[in-house]
Amino acid sequence: MNRDANSPFLLRPPVVNRIVYSLYAVCALSVLLDFAIHRHEQLGFAGSFGFYAWFGFVACVGLVLAAKGLRRILKRPEDYYGEDEP
């Protein structure tokens, strides 16, 4: 990271730390609110503690793995657009 005072605002280390800790707090708050909020779920497992947090995490990992698989199918060779001219 660039530690220069003239660096962009969102790349300054104190700002990055503040953003990361804020995200941690929001995630912890959403899991803790799971105790207080009563959901009327039709499926039994959807009402279990932390279901939506785990479901979101598993879905995100699944998307990343699917993108890696698609990369192998859709990837083009380095010289796809022709050779570079000197």
Secondary structure, 3 states (H helix, E strand, C coil): CCCCCCCCHHHCHHHHHHHHHHHHHHHHHHHHHHHHCCCCCCCCHHHCCCHHHHHHHHHHHHHHHHHHHHHHHHCCCCCCCCCCCC
